[in-house]
Amino acid sequence: MSKYSILFVGAGRMAEAIIAGISTNSFDEVKQIYVINQTNFR
């Protein structure tokens, strides 16, 4: 079984909701979740 990495660019409320859903459902296929926001580039 292959595992997936997920990247959220411009992470806001929608990304938070999706990450919460993934965490709650404990997807075994997700290896890593990356979250990048504009403030990370300053």
Secondary structure, 3 states (H helix, E strand, C coil): CCCEEEEEECCCHHHHHHHHHHHHHCCCCEEEEEEECHHHHC
